[in-house]
Amino acid sequence: MSLDMMLEWWVNNDRLIDLLITALGQTLAMVAIAGLIGFIFGIPLGVLLHLTKETGLLANKATNKVLGTFINIGRSIPFIILLVAIIPFTRIIVGSSIGTAAAIVPLTIAAIPFIARLVEGALLEVPAGLVEAAQAMGAKPKQIILKVLLPEALPGIINSATITLVTLVGYSAMAGTVGGGGLGDVGIRYGYQRFDAVVMMITIVILVVLVQAIQSLGDYLVKRVDHR
């Protein structure tokens, strides 16, 4: 597929161009909303998972095991299966099983345990000596969490957020297979089902550019906050 063919197609297909722009907006909305809600629930869950481990500030073996089990179950379900399995739940939440709003529900559910594990990993990278020093100075658990753990783990948390958003872009494309809207839906309906290689290629290029933009922004932010 040559660049000239793609440019010629772009000039002669105004309706599909509008469709691609709309689909890009839907993809961005799905990723942004699912990511935001995922961070709101996933980051505290990851922090709690870290704090309740055997050597954590709030060590609680039972709580840690229950949280770990639920997170592992959430992470073990392939997204395409999750997408279909929770259709009844999605209908209850948004009143429909198709469309952008419906796709946000499984995207969010998939994101929360994913973020929790990544945040736990970021917190594990904080040197234990910093926590011990804060405890020696009489800092309370809340102070240690807010002034030691989270600030020191911030580069790792931002990197986790970047990985999550990139993953959600891929998941949002999968949602197109069941009428979830977005670029995946355009690629399936107009590219694959209608055997239009140009549409498929343009969809892929847009997704690649989107992922690269997210990754570049994430890398930039990590460099800005990482003073190690």
Accessible surface in RSA format (square Angstrom, percent):
REM  Atomic radii and reference values for relative SASA: ProtOr
REM  Chains: A
REM  Algorithm: Lee & Richards
REM  Probe-radius: 1.40
REM  Slices: 20
REM RES _ NUM      All-atoms   Total-Side   Main-Chain    Non-polar    All polar
REM                ABS   REL    ABS   REL    ABS   REL    ABS   REL    ABS   REL
RES MET A   1   104.84  54.3  25.27  16.7  79.56 189.4  30.16  25.6  74.68  98.9
RES SER A   2    55.34  46.8  43.17  57.6  12.18  28.1  48.31 102.9   7.04   9.9
RES LEU A   3   123.35  68.7 114.90  82.2   8.45  21.3 115.98  81.5   7.37  19.8
RES ASP A   4   108.29  75.9 102.49 102.0   5.81  13.7  30.98  72.9  77.31  77.1
RES MET A   5    98.75  51.1  94.48  62.5   4.26  10.2  71.03  60.4  27.72  36.7
RES MET A   6    30.77  15.9  29.52  19.5   1.25   3.0  19.02  16.2  11.75  15.6
RES LEU A   7   100.12  55.8  99.56  71.2   0.56   1.4  99.83  70.1   0.29   0.8
RES GLU A   8   112.17  64.4 104.98  79.4   7.19  17.1  36.84  71.3  75.33  61.5
RES TRP A   9    27.95  11.2  22.27  10.8   5.68  13.3  24.67  13.2   3.29   5.3
RES TRP A  10   101.16  40.6 100.52  48.7   0.64   1.5  77.05  41.1  24.11  39.1
RES VAL A  11   109.97  72.4  91.77  83.1  18.19  43.8  97.40  84.6  12.56  34.1
RES ASN A  12   102.56  70.7  69.98  67.6  32.58  78.5  27.97  67.3  74.59  72.1
RES ASN A  13    41.62  28.7  36.08  34.9   5.53  13.3   5.99  14.4  35.62  34.4
RES ASP A  14   102.59  71.9  96.91  96.5   5.68  13.4  35.10  82.6  67.49  67.3
RES ARG A  15   157.08  66.0 148.68  75.8   8.40  20.0  82.88 113.3  74.19  45.0
RES LEU A  16    20.13  11.2  19.66  14.1   0.47   1.2  19.66  13.8   0.47   1.3
RES ILE A  17    21.86  12.4  21.86  16.3   0.00   0.0  21.86  15.7   0.00   0.0
RES ASP A  18    89.57  62.7  87.16  86.7   2.42   5.7  28.26  66.5  61.31  61.1
RES LEU A  19    43.73  24.4  40.00  28.6   3.73   9.4  43.43  30.5   0.30   0.8
RES LEU A  20     2.32   1.3   1.78   1.3   0.55   1.4   2.05   1.4   0.28   0.7
RES ILE A  21   107.49  61.2 102.41  76.3   5.08  12.2 103.65  74.6   3.83  10.4
RES THR A  22    76.95  54.7  67.94  68.9   9.02  21.5  49.37  66.3  27.58  41.7
RES ALA A  23     2.47   2.3   1.72   2.6   0.75   1.7   2.22   3.1   0.25   0.7
RES LEU A  24    54.84  30.5  54.84  39.2   0.00   0.0  54.84  38.5   0.00   0.0
RES GLY A  25    36.23  44.7   0.00   N/A  36.23  44.7  30.25  83.0   5.97  13.4
RES GLN A  26    61.44  34.4  58.52  42.8   2.92   6.9  15.22  32.4  46.22  35.1
RES THR A  27     1.49   1.1   1.49   1.5   0.00   0.0   0.34   0.5   1.15   1.7
RES LEU A  28    80.61  44.9  78.26  56.0   2.35   5.9  78.77  55.3   1.83   4.9
RES ALA A  29    38.23  35.2  30.43  47.0   7.80  17.7  37.78  53.2   0.46   1.2
RES MET A  30     0.07   0.0   0.07   0.0   0.00   0.0   0.07   0.1   0.00   0.0
RES VAL A  31     8.51   5.6   8.51   7.7   0.00   0.0   8.51   7.4   0.00   0.0
RES ALA A  32    59.90  55.1  48.10  74.2  11.81  26.9  55.12  77.6   4.79  12.7
RES ILE A  33    76.47  43.5  75.56  56.3   0.91   2.2  76.47  55.1   0.00   0.0
RES ALA A  34     0.00   0.0   0.00   0.0   0.00   0.0   0.00   0.0   0.00   0.0
RES GLY A  35     0.25   0.3   0.00   N/A   0.25   0.3   0.25   0.7   0.00   0.0
RES LEU A  36   109.87  61.2 107.38  76.8   2.49   6.3 108.70  76.3   1.18   3.2
RES ILE A  37    59.21  33.7  59.21  44.1   0.00   0.0  59.21  42.6   0.00   0.0
RES GLY A  38     0.00   0.0   0.00   N/A   0.00   0.0   0.00   0.0   0.00   0.0
RES PHE A  39    39.80  19.9  38.22  23.7   1.58   4.1  38.40  23.3   1.40   4.0
RES ILE A  40   100.70  57.3  86.77  64.6  13.93  33.6  94.56  68.1   6.14  16.7
RES PHE A  41   118.27  59.2 112.22  69.5   6.05  15.7 114.28  69.3   3.99  11.4
RES GLY A  42     0.00   0.0   0.00   N/A   0.00   0.0   0.00   0.0   0.00   0.0
RES ILE A  43    50.98  29.0  50.98  38.0   0.00   0.0  50.98  36.7   0.00   0.0
RES PRO A  44    75.30  54.9  66.33  60.5   8.96  32.6  71.85  59.3   3.45  21.5
RES LEU A  45    42.55  23.7  39.44  28.2   3.10   7.8  41.98  29.5   0.57   1.5
RES GLY A  46     0.00   0.0   0.00   N/A   0.00   0.0   0.00   0.0   0.00   0.0
RES VAL A  47    15.80  10.4  15.80  14.3   0.00   0.0  15.80  13.7   0.00   0.0
RES LEU A  48    69.72  38.8  68.98  49.3   0.74   1.9  69.58  48.9   0.14   0.4
RES LEU A  49     2.23   1.2   2.23   1.6   0.00   0.0   2.23   1.6   0.00   0.0
RES HIS A  50    16.79   9.2  16.79  11.7   0.00   0.0   6.15   6.3  10.64  12.4
RES LEU A  51     6.94   3.9   6.94   5.0   0.00   0.0   6.94   4.9   0.00   0.0
RES THR A  52     5.16   3.7   5.15   5.2   0.01   0.0   5.15   6.9   0.01   0.0
RES LYS A  53    47.08  23.0  45.74  28.1   1.33   3.2  28.24  25.4  18.84  20.1
RES GLU A  54   160.48  92.1 136.51 103.3  23.97  57.1  53.46 103.4 107.02  87.4
RES THR A  55   116.80  83.1  83.71  84.9  33.09  78.9  78.93 106.0  37.87  57.2
RES GLY A  56    16.58  20.4   0.00   N/A  16.58  20.4   4.66  12.8  11.91  26.7
RES LEU A  57    39.03  21.7  10.54   7.5  28.49  71.6  13.90   9.8  25.13  67.6
RES LEU A  58    80.57  44.9  71.30  51.0   9.27  23.3  78.01  54.8   2.56   6.9
RES ALA A  59    60.57  55.7  31.06  47.9  29.51  67.1  31.36  44.2  29.21  77.4
RES ASN A  60    69.76  48.1  62.60  60.5   7.15  17.2  12.53  30.1  57.23  55.3
RES LYS A  61   177.23  86.5 165.46 101.5  11.77  28.0 110.93  99.8  66.30  70.6
RES ALA A  62    69.91  64.3  60.27  93.0   9.64  21.9  68.19  96.0   1.72   4.5
RES THR A  63    49.52  35.2  44.43  45.0   5.09  12.1  28.45  38.2  21.07  31.9
RES ASN A  64    33.56  23.1  33.08  32.0   0.49   1.2   2.09   5.0  31.48  30.4
RES LYS A  65   148.79  72.6 140.74  86.4   8.05  19.2  89.87  80.9  58.92  62.8
RES VAL A  66    81.70  53.8  78.63  71.2   3.07   7.4  81.70  71.0   0.00   0.0
RES LEU A  67    28.96  16.1  28.86  20.7   0.10   0.2  28.86  20.3   0.10   0.3
RES GLY A  68     8.63  10.6   0.00   N/A   8.63  10.6   8.63  23.7   0.00   0.0
RES THR A  69    66.99  47.6  62.87  63.7   4.12   9.8  48.77  65.5  18.22  27.5
RES PHE A  70   139.99  70.0 132.02  81.8   7.97  20.7 132.28  80.2   7.71  22.1
RES ILE A  71     3.83   2.2   2.64   2.0   1.19   2.9   3.82   2.8   0.00   0.0
RES ASN A  72    75.03  51.7  70.36  68.0   4.67  11.3  25.31  60.9  49.72  48.1
RES ILE A  73    92.46  52.6  90.62  67.5   1.84   4.4  92.40  66.5   0.07   0.2
RES GLY A  74    24.10  29.7   0.00   N/A  24.10  29.7  17.69  48.5   6.41  14.4
RES ARG A  75   124.13  52.1  90.78  46.3  33.35  79.4  18.58  25.4 105.55  64.0
RES SER A  76    82.35  69.6  50.80  67.8  31.55  72.7  48.46 103.2  33.88  47.5
RES ILE A  77    66.13  37.6  55.03  41.0  11.10  26.8  56.71  40.8   9.42  25.6
RES PRO A  78    74.18  54.1  61.81  56.3  12.36  44.9  73.93  61.0   0.24   1.5
RES PHE A  79     8.95   4.5   1.08   0.7   7.86  20.5   2.09   1.3   6.85  19.6
RES ILE A  80    72.58  41.3  71.51  53.3   1.08   2.6  71.51  51.5   1.08   2.9
RES ILE A  81    99.22  56.5  95.38  71.1   3.85   9.3  98.91  71.2   0.32   0.9
RES LEU A  82    12.17   6.8  12.17   8.7   0.00   0.0  12.17   8.5   0.00   0.0
RES LEU A  83    10.08   5.6   6.43   4.6   3.64   9.2   6.43   4.5   3.64   9.8
RES VAL A  84    78.68  51.8  73.61  66.6   5.07  12.2  73.75  64.1   4.92  13.3
RES ALA A  85    66.93  61.5  35.26  54.4  31.67  72.0  46.39  65.3  20.54  54.4
RES ILE A  86    28.86  16.4  26.47  19.7   2.39   5.8  28.86  20.8   0.00   0.0
RES ILE A  87    44.11  25.1  44.11  32.9   0.00   0.0  44.11  31.8   0.00   0.0
RES PRO A  88    82.16  59.9  78.45  71.5   3.70  13.5  80.85  66.8   1.31   8.1
RES PHE A  89    92.20  46.1  89.55  55.5   2.65   6.9  90.58  54.9   1.62   4.6
RES THR A  90     4.82   3.4   4.82   4.9   0.00   0.0   3.45   4.6   1.37   2.1
RES ARG A  91   127.23  53.4 120.76  61.6   6.47  15.4  41.17  56.3  86.06  52.2
RES ILE A  92   141.31  80.4 110.95  82.7  30.36  73.2 118.61  85.4  22.70  61.6
RES ILE A  93    96.26  54.8  67.33  50.2  28.93  69.7  69.71  50.2  26.55  72.0
RES VAL A  94    57.84  38.1  22.77  20.6  35.07  84.5  31.67  27.5  26.17  71.0
RES GLY A  95    64.47  79.5   0.00   N/A  64.47  79.5  30.85  84.7  33.62  75.3
RES SER A  96    42.07  35.5  37.11  49.5   4.96  11.4  32.84  69.9   9.23  12.9
RES SER A  97    30.40  25.7  15.54  20.7  14.86  34.2   0.62   1.3  29.78  41.7
RES ILE A  98   113.31  64.5 105.32  78.5   7.99  19.3 105.82  76.2   7.49  20.3
RES GLY A  99    27.10  33.4   0.00   N/A  27.10  33.4  26.63  73.1   0.47   1.1
RES THR A 100    30.38  21.6  24.97  25.3   5.41  12.9  22.35  30.0   8.03  12.1
RES ALA A 101    58.80  54.1  52.73  81.4   6.07  13.8  54.42  76.6   4.38  11.6
RES ALA A 102     4.07   3.7   2.10   3.2   1.96   4.5   2.32   3.3   1.75   4.6
RES ALA A 103     3.85   3.5   0.36   0.6   3.49   7.9   3.50   4.9   0.34   0.9
RES ILE A 104    22.26  12.7  22.26  16.6   0.00   0.0  22.26  16.0   0.00   0.0
RES VAL A 105    14.91   9.8  11.31  10.2   3.61   8.7  14.85  12.9   0.06   0.2
RES PRO A 106     2.30   1.7   2.30   2.1   0.00   0.0   2.30   1.9   0.00   0.0
RES LEU A 107     0.00   0.0   0.00   0.0   0.00   0.0   0.00   0.0   0.00   0.0
RES THR A 108    13.47   9.6  13.47  13.7   0.00   0.0  12.97  17.4   0.50   0.8
RES ILE A 109    60.70  34.5  58.15  43.3   2.55   6.1  58.73  42.3   1.97   5.3
RES ALA A 110    12.97  11.9   6.69  10.3   6.27  14.3   7.73  10.9   5.24  13.9
RES ALA A 111     2.07   1.9   0.00   0.0   2.07   4.7   2.07   2.9   0.00   0.0
RES ILE A 112    37.69  21.4  37.69  28.1   0.00   0.0  37.69  27.1   0.00   0.0
RES PRO A 113    12.15   8.9  12.11  11.0   0.03   0.1  12.15  10.0   0.00   0.0
RES PHE A 114    47.71  23.9  47.41  29.4   0.30   0.8  47.41  28.7   0.30   0.9
RES ILE A 115     2.40   1.4   2.40   1.8   0.00   0.0   2.40   1.7   0.00   0.0
RES ALA A 116     0.00   0.0   0.00   0.0   0.00   0.0   0.00   0.0   0.00   0.0
RES ARG A 117    56.41  23.7  49.08  25.0   7.33  17.5  17.82  24.4  38.59  23.4
RES LEU A 118    46.73  26.0  41.57  29.7   5.16  13.0  43.59  30.6   3.14   8.5
RES VAL A 119     0.74   0.5   0.74   0.7   0.00   0.0   0.74   0.6   0.00   0.0
RES GLU A 120    24.17  13.9  24.17  18.3   0.00   0.0   1.18   2.3  22.99  18.8
RES GLY A 121    29.30  36.1   0.00   N/A  29.30  36.1  26.43  72.5   2.87   6.4
RES ALA A 122     7.00   6.4   1.07   1.7   5.92  13.5   3.98   5.6   3.01   8.0
RES LEU A 123     1.51   0.8   0.14   0.1   1.37   3.5   0.14   0.1   1.37   3.7
RES LEU A 124   100.60  56.0  74.25  53.1  26.35  66.2  76.21  53.5  24.39  65.6
RES GLU A 125   114.78  65.9  92.53  70.0  22.25  53.0  40.44  78.2  74.34  60.7
RES VAL A 126    14.11   9.3   1.54   1.4  12.57  30.3   3.41   3.0  10.70  29.0
RES PRO A 127    74.52  54.3  63.51  57.9  11.00  40.0  74.52  61.5   0.00   0.0
RES ALA A 128    68.73  63.2  57.21  88.3  11.52  26.2  61.33  86.4   7.40  19.6
RES GLY A 129    43.02  53.1   0.00   N/A  43.02  53.1  31.93  87.6  11.09  24.8
RES LEU A 130    72.53  40.4  68.52  49.0   4.02  10.1  68.85  48.4   3.69   9.9
RES VAL A 131    23.09  15.2  23.09  20.9   0.00   0.0  23.09  20.1   0.00   0.0
RES GLU A 132   108.49  62.3 102.98  77.9   5.51  13.1  37.87  73.2  70.63  57.7
RES ALA A 133    49.17  45.2  40.51  62.5   8.66  19.7  48.26  68.0   0.91   2.4
RES ALA A 134     6.00   5.5   5.38   8.3   0.62   1.4   5.60   7.9   0.40   1.1
RES GLN A 135    89.61  50.1  73.85  54.0  15.76  37.5  23.84  50.7  65.78  49.9
RES ALA A 136    92.40  85.0  47.24  72.9  45.16 102.7  60.74  85.5  31.66  83.9
RES MET A 137   158.96  82.3 120.94  80.0  38.02  90.5  88.93  75.6  70.03  92.8
RES GLY A 138    57.80  71.3   0.00   N/A  57.80  71.3  34.88  95.7  22.92  51.3
RES ALA A 139    31.78  29.2  16.81  25.9  14.96  34.0  20.92  29.5  10.85  28.7
RES LYS A 140   144.97  70.7 142.99  87.7   1.99   4.7  86.88  78.2  58.09  61.9
RES PRO A 141    59.45  43.3  59.45  54.2   0.00   0.0  59.45  49.1   0.00   0.0
RES LYS A 142   147.50  72.0 143.36  88.0   4.14   9.9  88.44  79.6  59.06  62.9
RES GLN A 143    78.66  44.0  76.48  55.9   2.18   5.2  21.89  46.6  56.77  43.1
RES ILE A 144     1.70   1.0   1.36   1.0   0.34   0.8   1.70   1.2   0.00   0.0
RES ILE A 145    26.62  15.1  26.62  19.8   0.00   0.0  26.62  19.2   0.00   0.0
RES LEU A 146    96.96  54.0  82.52  59.0  14.44  36.3  82.59  58.0  14.38  38.7
RES LYS A 147   151.45  73.9 129.40  79.4  22.05  52.5  84.40  76.0  67.05  71.4
RES VAL A 148    26.29  17.3  25.11  22.7   1.19   2.9  26.29  22.8   0.00   0.0
RES LEU A 149     4.20   2.3   4.20   3.0   0.00   0.0   4.20   2.9   0.00   0.0
RES LEU A 150    46.95  26.1  45.70  32.7   1.25   3.2  45.97  32.3   0.98   2.6
RES PRO A 151    65.74  47.9  47.24  43.1  18.50  67.3  53.42  44.1  12.32  76.6
RES GLU A 152    67.75  38.9  59.09  44.7   8.66  20.6   6.64  12.9  61.11  49.9
RES ALA A 153     3.29   3.0   0.00   0.0   3.29   7.5   3.29   4.6   0.00   0.0
RES LEU A 154    72.84  40.6  72.84  52.1   0.00   0.0  72.84  51.2   0.00   0.0
RES PRO A 155     7.79   5.7   6.91   6.3   0.88   3.2   7.42   6.1   0.37   2.3
RES GLY A 156    17.73  21.9   0.00   N/A  17.73  21.9  14.43  39.6   3.29   7.4
RES ILE A 157    18.00  10.2  17.48  13.0   0.51   1.2  17.48  12.6   0.51   1.4
RES ILE A 158    30.33  17.3  29.08  21.7   1.25   3.0  30.24  21.8   0.09   0.3
RES ASN A 159    61.74  42.6  61.61  59.5   0.13   0.3   7.02  16.9  54.72  52.9
RES SER A 160     7.28   6.1   6.92   9.2   0.36   0.8   1.48   3.2   5.79   8.1
RES ALA A 161    26.28  24.2  24.55  37.9   1.73   3.9  25.70  36.2   0.58   1.5
RES THR A 162     5.70   4.1   4.25   4.3   1.45   3.5   1.69   2.3   4.01   6.1
RES ILE A 163    65.68  37.4  63.32  47.2   2.36   5.7  65.51  47.2   0.17   0.5
RES THR A 164     1.02   0.7   1.02   1.0   0.00   0.0   0.93   1.2   0.09   0.1
RES LEU A 165    44.38  24.7  44.38  31.8   0.00   0.0  44.38  31.2   0.00   0.0
RES VAL A 166    37.86  24.9  34.70  31.4   3.16   7.6  34.70  30.1   3.16   8.6
RES THR A 167    35.35  25.1  27.25  27.6   8.10  19.3  22.98  30.9  12.37  18.7
RES LEU A 168     1.63   0.9   1.63   1.2   0.00   0.0   1.63   1.1   0.00   0.0
RES VAL A 169     3.03   2.0   3.03   2.7   0.00   0.0   3.03   2.6   0.00   0.0
RES GLY A 170    35.97  44.4   0.00   N/A  35.97  44.4  33.41  91.7   2.56   5.7
RES TYR A 171    53.18  24.8  53.18  30.3   0.00   0.0  18.34  13.8  34.84  42.9
RES SER A 172     1.20   1.0   0.49   0.7   0.71   1.6   0.41   0.9   0.79   1.1
RES ALA A 173    25.03  23.0  20.07  31.0   4.96  11.3  21.41  30.1   3.63   9.6
RES MET A 174    78.85  40.8  75.53  50.0   3.32   7.9  72.80  61.9   6.05   8.0
RES ALA A 175     0.15   0.1   0.15   0.2   0.00   0.0   0.15   0.2   0.00   0.0
RES GLY A 176     2.94   3.6   0.00   N/A   2.94   3.6   0.00   0.0   2.94   6.6
RES THR A 177    70.86  50.4  42.16  42.7  28.69  68.4  42.14  56.6  28.71  43.4
RES VAL A 178    53.95  35.5  39.59  35.8  14.35  34.6  49.63  43.1   4.32  11.7
RES GLY A 179    31.90  39.3   0.00   N/A  31.90  39.3  22.27  61.1   9.63  21.6
RES GLY A 180     3.61   4.5   0.00   N/A   3.61   4.5   3.61   9.9   0.00   0.0
RES GLY A 181     9.73  12.0   0.00   N/A   9.73  12.0   9.35  25.7   0.38   0.8
RES GLY A 182     0.76   0.9   0.00   N/A   0.76   0.9   0.13   0.3   0.63   1.4
RES LEU A 183     0.40   0.2   0.21   0.2   0.19   0.5   0.21   0.1   0.19   0.5
RES GLY A 184     8.25  10.2   0.00   N/A   8.25  10.2   6.43  17.6   1.82   4.1
RES ASP A 185    16.70  11.7  16.70  16.6   0.00   0.0   0.28   0.7  16.42  16.4
RES VAL A 186     3.24   2.1   3.24   2.9   0.00   0.0   3.24   2.8   0.00   0.0
RES GLY A 187     4.47   5.5   0.00   N/A   4.47   5.5   4.47  12.3   0.00   0.0
RES ILE A 188    50.87  28.9  50.76  37.8   0.11   0.3  50.76  36.6   0.11   0.3
RES ARG A 189    92.45  38.8  91.03  46.4   1.42   3.4  42.59  58.2  49.86  30.2
RES TYR A 190    18.39   8.6  17.93  10.2   0.46   1.2   1.86   1.4  16.53  20.4
RES GLY A 191     3.81   4.7   0.00   N/A   3.81   4.7   0.00   0.0   3.81   8.5
RES TYR A 192   142.35  66.5 137.73  78.4   4.62  12.0  93.22  70.1  49.13  60.6
RES GLN A 193   109.33  61.1  86.57  63.3  22.76  54.2  27.64  58.8  81.69  62.0
RES ARG A 194   143.56  60.3 119.66  61.0  23.90  56.9  46.99  64.2  96.57  58.5
RES PHE A 195   182.34  91.2 151.68  93.9  30.66  79.8 158.84  96.3  23.49  67.2
RES ASP A 196    37.85  26.5  32.98  32.8   4.87  11.5  12.60  29.6  25.25  25.2
RES ALA A 197    58.38  53.7  46.90  72.4  11.48  26.1  53.48  75.3   4.90  13.0
RES VAL A 198    15.78  10.4  15.78  14.3   0.00   0.0  15.78  13.7   0.00   0.0
RES VAL A 199     0.51   0.3   0.51   0.5   0.00   0.0   0.51   0.4   0.00   0.0
RES MET A 200    60.18  31.2  60.18  39.8   0.00   0.0  43.46  36.9  16.72  22.2
RES MET A 201    70.37  36.4  70.22  46.5   0.15   0.4  52.14  44.3  18.22  24.1
RES ILE A 202     7.96   4.5   7.87   5.9   0.09   0.2   7.96   5.7   0.00   0.0
RES THR A 203     4.47   3.2   4.47   4.5   0.00   0.0   4.47   6.0   0.00   0.0
RES ILE A 204    79.86  45.4  79.45  59.2   0.41   1.0  79.86  57.5   0.00   0.0
RES VAL A 205    66.38  43.7  64.70  58.6   1.67   4.0  66.38  57.7   0.00   0.0
RES ILE A 206    34.49  19.6  32.03  23.9   2.46   5.9  33.86  24.4   0.63   1.7
RES LEU A 207    32.20  17.9  32.03  22.9   0.17   0.4  32.20  22.6   0.00   0.0
RES VAL A 208    79.70  52.4  76.41  69.2   3.29   7.9  79.68  69.2   0.02   0.1
RES VAL A 209    92.00  60.5  89.97  81.5   2.03   4.9  91.43  79.4   0.57   1.5
RES LEU A 210    22.58  12.6  19.60  14.0   2.98   7.5  22.39  15.7   0.19   0.5
RES VAL A 211    38.66  25.4  38.66  35.0   0.00   0.0  38.66  33.6   0.00   0.0
RES GLN A 212   106.40  59.5 106.10  77.5   0.30   0.7  32.40  69.0  74.01  56.1
RES ALA A 213    56.89  52.3  42.74  66.0  14.15  32.2  51.78  72.9   5.11  13.5
RES ILE A 214    27.37  15.6  23.76  17.7   3.62   8.7  26.03  18.7   1.34   3.6
RES GLN A 215    60.72  34.0  60.72  44.4   0.00   0.0  29.98  63.8  30.74  23.3
RES SER A 216    67.62  57.1  57.80  77.1   9.82  22.6  35.64  75.9  31.98  44.8
RES LEU A 217   107.47  59.9 102.54  73.4   4.94  12.4 106.79  75.0   0.68   1.8
RES GLY A 218     4.77   5.9   0.00   N/A   4.77   5.9   4.43  12.2   0.33   0.7
RES ASP A 219    60.80  42.6  58.39  58.1   2.41   5.7  19.94  46.9  40.85  40.7
RES TYR A 220   113.71  53.1 110.31  62.8   3.40   8.9  88.78  66.7  24.93  30.7
RES LEU A 221    71.59  39.9  71.59  51.2   0.00   0.0  71.59  50.3   0.00   0.0
RES VAL A 222    31.24  20.6  31.24  28.3   0.00   0.0  31.24  27.1   0.00   0.0
RES LYS A 223   162.00  79.0 141.76  87.0  20.24  48.2  89.49  80.6  72.51  77.2
RES ARG A 224   146.80  61.6 132.36  67.5  14.44  34.4  37.20  50.8 109.61  66.4
RES VAL A 225    43.73  28.8  31.87  28.9  11.86  28.6  33.79  29.4   9.94  27.0
RES ASP A 226    49.18  34.4  32.84  32.7  16.34  38.6   6.33  14.9  42.85  42.7
RES HIS A 227   164.88  90.1 126.27  87.8  38.62  98.8  94.33  97.2  70.55  82.1
RES ARG A 228   182.85  76.8 111.07  56.6  71.77 170.9  99.29 135.7  83.56  50.6
END  Absolute sums over single chains surface
CHAIN  1 A    12370.5      10445.2       1925.3       8617.1       3753.5
END  Absolute sums over all chains
TOTAL         12370.5      10445.2       1925.3       8617.1       3753.5
